[in-house]
Amino acid sequence: WARLNNKMREAAKKTCVPMTRFRVDSVRKHNAMTAMTTALPNLQQIQIGYLGRKHRYSDGEDRDERRAAYSANWITHDIEILSRFRKLRI
């Protein structure tokens, strides 16, 4: 089984995933997207949405100090994870 799973994993990594409607609009889907960065790095399209109350995306910097203070205790999710998808279209 392990050998077959490795072959399937490698095949999935090389597959160019067709255009699909994958919308990241919950923490569960954000976690799925994180796993997909290694399993399906050739995903071409992702729609980013609202994660829910007290959750936010961040690239590590908050330029607006008032907004940073307001959301300081919110759960932060790394938006730069999108850069792991090699064929992502903007």
N, C-alpha and C positions, 0 to 999 in steps of 0.2 A: 504494500500500500504506500509506503513512504516514497518509493521510487516513482510510482505513478503520480502521486500528489506533487512531487517536485517537477515532473514533466508538465503537468497541468498548470502549475504555478508559473513556470517559465513561459508557457504558451500564452497565458493570460497577459503577462507583462509585455509580450511582443504584439499582442492584438491591438489594432486601432479600433477603439470603441466608437460605433456610429453615433451620430447626433441623437441624444436622448434628452428628456426633460427631467433632470435631477435637480430638485430644489432643496437647498439646505435651509430649512426654516424651523429647526428644533435642535436641541442638544443631541438627541439620539442620531439625527441625520448628520450633524457635525462630526460626531464620533465615527459614523460610517464613512464619511468623506476622508477622515484621517486614515482609516484602514485602507481605503481605496487608493491612497497615494502610492502605496507599495504594491498593492494587488493589481491595480489598473492604472498605471502611470500615463497611459495614452488617452485618457478620457478627454473629450474635446469641448464639452460644454457643461457648465454648472451655473445655477442661479442661486445667488445668495440672498437670504431673507432674514426676517426678524427671528431671533432665537427664543425670545420670551422675556418676561419681566426679570430684571436684575442680571441679565446676561448681555455681553457686548463683544464685538470683535475688536482686536487691537493689533497694531503692527509694532508695538513697543513704545510708541511715542504718543503723547497727548499734547498737542500744541495749544489747545484752549484750556487754560488753567481752571476756569469755572466749571467746565464740563468734566474735567479730570477730578475735581473735588466732589462734584455731584455723584459721579459713578465710581468713586474710589473703592467701595466695598462690593461692587458687582463682580460676578464671575467673568473672567476674561478668556476669550478664545482666540487663538493665534490665526490671523487672517493670512499670514505669509505662507501658511501650509499650502496655499493654492499654487505656489511656485514649483511645487514638486510634480505637478502635472505637466508633462513635456509638450503636449499638443493643445493646450487650452487656448481657446479663441476668446478674444475680448469683444 
